[in-house]
Amino acid sequence: MTLHTRGCRNMNHSHFNAPVHFCSMCGEVVNQDIPIKKCAKDKHDKSRLQRTMYCVDCGEQLVRAR
């Protein structure tokens, strides 16, 4: 997936070795070499407060689109 294909502005799409598995804005995989983690509910709650759309560790959609 490229930056221009989905229109996502997150810079992790353009990094050769992104520091996270999933993009926080669109949920696409940006680095498949990082293992998928199982997250606790409190981590997702904190991410929602920061208005993160998708978890960068497990890929779960945290905020529903309007």
C-alpha positions as CSV (number, residue, x, y, z in Angstrom):
1,M,0.0,0.0,0.0
2,T,1.4,3.4,-0.9
3,L,0.7,6.8,0.5
4,H,-1.1,7.9,-2.7
5,T,-3.2,4.8,-3.2
6,R,-5.4,5.4,-0.2
7,G,-4.9,9.1,0.3
8,C,-3.6,8.6,3.8
9,R,-1.3,11.3,5.0
10,N,0.4,9.3,7.7
11,M,4.1,9.4,7.1
12,N,4.6,5.7,8.1
13,H,3.5,4.7,4.6
14,S,6.6,6.3,3.2
15,H,9.1,4.8,5.6
16,F,11.0,1.8,4.4
17,N,11.1,0.4,8.0
18,A,8.1,2.0,9.8
19,P,8.2,1.7,13.7
20,V,4.7,0.2,13.9
21,H,2.8,-2.7,12.3
22,F,-0.4,-0.8,11.4
23,C,-1.1,2.8,10.3
24,S,-2.9,4.8,13.1
25,M,-5.0,6.7,10.5
26,C,-6.1,4.1,7.9
27,G,-5.4,0.8,9.6
28,E,-3.3,-0.6,6.7
29,V,-0.1,-2.6,7.4
30,V,2.9,-0.4,7.2
31,N,5.5,-2.8,8.5
32,Q,4.7,-6.5,8.3
33,D,8.0,-7.4,10.0
34,I,6.8,-6.2,13.4
35,P,4.7,-8.9,15.1
36,I,1.0,-8.2,15.8
37,K,0.5,-7.6,19.6
38,K,-2.5,-8.4,21.7
39,C,-3.7,-5.2,23.4
40,A,-5.4,-4.5,26.7
41,K,-8.6,-2.4,26.8
42,D,-6.9,0.4,28.7
43,K,-4.3,0.9,26.0
44,H,-7.1,1.3,23.4
45,D,-8.9,3.7,25.8
46,K,-5.8,5.9,26.0
47,S,-5.4,5.8,22.2
48,R,-9.0,6.9,21.7
49,L,-8.4,9.9,23.9
50,Q,-5.6,10.9,21.5
51,R,-8.1,10.4,18.6
52,T,-6.2,7.5,17.1
53,M,-8.4,5.8,14.5
54,Y,-6.7,2.4,14.6
55,C,-4.4,0.6,17.0
56,V,-0.8,0.5,15.7
57,D,-0.1,-2.8,17.5
58,C,-3.2,-4.9,16.7
59,G,-5.0,-3.0,13.9
60,E,-8.4,-2.8,15.7
61,Q,-10.5,0.2,14.6
62,L,-10.8,2.4,17.7
63,V,-12.9,5.3,16.5
64,R,-15.8,4.9,14.1
65,A,-16.0,7.1,11.1
66,R,-18.9,9.5,11.0
